[in-house]
């Protein structure tokens, strides 16, 4: 903006608002993504170590050699916790991605398929959201024989309604845009409009919804595994670790449940923070700042 000082006109470079916030958000996303990738990588690298027993170290308290202590079979709890977290993260990743695909497809069908399709999808969303989340997840997992497949499919089929409702509303707004009306007027098919015009505009919302679904998927996987309807007990998983450690809490072996539980909470909070940063980075308000 120009300003006059001592008869001279000077020009100041306008400040770039929001650039620092976006830069910090991007750095935060990278840092959290790297940290979570390290957890998964460490868990896969320690997969065999997590199953090794040493009865001379059974029920060993936390120490420099074993920061999370050892369990009743002498297995290193840090290795088992990292292996369990890697399993939970990978199952949550697959389930959240599949859930987002289901939500996107149903949102496109509802918004571009006519009144009958919209009514059918809306009824399906209300039906799934009307059933208690955990009960529906337990039923699906049990019907599919539990295990990794049952848990992943169960989480994927129960976490899509909220995102589908958001995406449907977004497509409804996009449908009224002049450029989309011009595409329909030019004779483009509904498939071409959905794939070439609507879907690219939904990518930010879809990305945020997928990341936000991660912590819910991880917690629900651990919950049903803890209840005995999820991953098998021979698999190192956080739900299995917490379930097995309950009978040893009264004996004073608190580290068997507290430390893995705290690690699970840290991973869930990291995913929640990642989702918040991605939402802030892709929102229209921060982009225009």
N, C-alpha and C positions, 0 to 999 in steps of 0.2 A: 504494500500500500504506500502511496506517496505521502510525504510529510515535508513541511517547510521549516527550515532552520537557518536563520541569518540570511534570508533571501535565496537560499538554495533549496532545490527540490531533490529529495533523496528517496530511494525506493528500497523497501525491505522485502527480503524473501519471505513469503508466507510460511508459517510454521506448518509442518505436516502433522496433523492431529491423528492420534491413534496408531501411528507407525510403531512407536515404542511398545504399545500394548500388544500389537499383533506379533512383534518380534519376540517379546517375552512369552507369549502363548505358544509360538512355534518352537522356541527353545524348550519350553516345558513339555510339549508333546514329544519332542525328540528324546529328552532325558527320560521321561516315563516309559516310552516305547523301548528304549535301550535297556532300562532296568528290568522290565518285564521279559524282554528277550533273554537277558542274562539268567533270570530265574528259570525259564524254560530250558535253556541250554544246559545249565548246571544240573537241573533235575534229570535230563536225559543222559548226561554224562555219568551221573551217580546212580543210575538205575540198578546196576548190578550190586553196587555197594550197599544200597538200601535193603537188600535181601540177605546180606551176609550176617550170620549169627556168631556171637562170641559170648558164651555163657559165663566166662570169667568177668565180663563187664556188665552183667545183667543188672538192671535197675540202677545204673550208675548215674549219679547226679550231674548236672551241667558242670563242665570243667573246660580248661583250654583245649584239651585233646578232643572233647566231645561237647561243643557249645550248647547243644540241645539235650545232652545226656543220652542215655541208652534205655531201651525198653526191657521187658521181662525176658526177652530172648537175646539180649546183648546187641541188638541192632542199633546202629547209629541213628538217632532221631533227626539230626539235621539232614542227613542224606535221605531219610524217608520223607521228611517234610518237603524238601525240594522236589523229590520225585513225585510226591502227591500233588504238589502245586502245579508241576508241569502237566500232569494228567488232567487236572481240573481246568487249566488254562486252555489246553488243546481241545478238550471236550466242549468247553464254553465257546471257543472260537468257531468250531464247526457248527455248533447248535445256533449261535447267534447269527452266523452268516446265512445258514439255511432259513432261519426264521425271518430274516430281512428279505430274502428272496420271495418267500411266501407272502409277506406283507406287501411287497412291491407289486407282485403279479395281481393280487386281489384288489389292490387300490386302483390299478390301471383298468381292470375289468369293471370295477364298480363305477368309475368315472367316465369311461369311454364306451361301455357296453350297453348303455340304455337304462331305462327305468327298472326293468325286470332284473337285470344283472346287479344294479345298485341295491335294490331291495334284498336280493338274495345274499349279497356280501354283507350288508348291514345286519341282516338277521343272523348270519354266521358269527360276526364279530360280537354281537350281543349275547349269543348263545355261549361262546367260549368264555367271555368275560363274566358271565353269570355263574359259572361253575367255579368253586374254590380252586385257586391256582395249584396248590400243592396236591390236592386230591386228584385232579385231572392228570397231573404229572405222574403221580404214583400209579394210576390206572394204566396209562399208556406204557410206562416203563415195565410194569408187571406183565401186561399183555404181550409185550415183545420179548419176554424172556430176560428182562433186566440186562445187566452187562453194559458195555460201552455203547452198543447200538441202541439198546432200549432207552438209556439215559439221554443220548444225543437226540434221538427222534422225539422223545417226550418233551425235552426242553425246546426243541425247534417248533413243535406243534402247539406250544402253550405260551410262547412269548411274542407272537406276531400281532395280536389284535390292536394293542395301543399304537404301534408303529403304522399299522394299516390304516387306522382311523386318521392319523396325522397326514399320511401320504395321500389318502383320498381327498381330504380337505385341500391339500396343496394342488392336486390335479384339478379339482373343481375350480380353483382360482385361475389356474393356467388355461383352462378350457375357454374362459371368457376373454383371453388376450387376443388382440387383433391379428397377430402373426399366426396364431393357431387357427383362427377363423379363415385366414387367407389360405392356409394349407388345406383345410377342408374344402374350401371353395375351388381349389385347383384340382380337386378330384383325388387327392391322396387317400389311400386306404387307412382304416383305423389302426392296422398293424404298423404301417409306415409312420403314422403320426405318433403312435405310442413309442416306437423304437427310436425314431430319428429326431423327435421334437420334445416329447414330454419326459422321457427317461433321462436325458442329459440334464434337464432342469431339476430333477429329483435327486441327483447324486449327492449334493451336500446334506439334505435331510436324511437320505439313506445311510450315508456314512456316519452321521451323528447317531442315528438310531441303532446302528449295528454296534458302535462302541459303547453306547449307554446300556445295551442289552448284556454286555459281557459280565458285569458284576452280578446281575440277577441270575444269569445262567450258571455262574460258578457257585453262588450260594445255594441255588436249588439243587445242583448236582451233589454238592456236599451234604445237603439236608436229606435227600432221599437215600443217599449212600449210608449216612449215619443211621437212618431208620431201617436199613437192611433191604431196601428195594432198588438199590442202584448198582454200583460197581461191585465186582466180586471181592471177597475178603483177601484173596491171595494177591490182589493188585495193590501196590502202594498208592493210596489215595487219601486225601485229607479226611473225608468222611469215614473211611475205614479206620484210620488212626485215632480219630476222636471217639468213635464207637468202642473200639477195643480198650482205650485208656480209661473209660468211665469206671470200670471195676477196680482200678488201681488208685483212684483219687483218695479213697478213704484210708489207704495205707500210707499216704503222704507223698506219693510220687506225682506231684503237681505238674512237673515239667512235661509229662507225657501228653497232657491236654492243653495246658496254658500256652506253651511256646508254639506248637503247631497252629492252635487257634489264633494266636496273635499274628503269625505269619499269613494265615488266610485272610485275616482282617486287613493287613497291610496291602496285600495284593488286590483285594476288593476296592479299598480306598484309592489305590493307584489307578485302577481302571475307571473308577468314578471321576477322579481328577482328570484323567485323560479325556473322558467324554465331555466334561465341562469345558476343557480347553479347546477341543475340536468344535464344540458348539459356539464358543466365543469367536473362534477364528473364522467360521463359515457363516455366521449370522449376517444378515443384511445391514444391521445397524453398525457393527464394527467395521465391515468392509467399506462403508461410506464415510467413516470418521477420517 
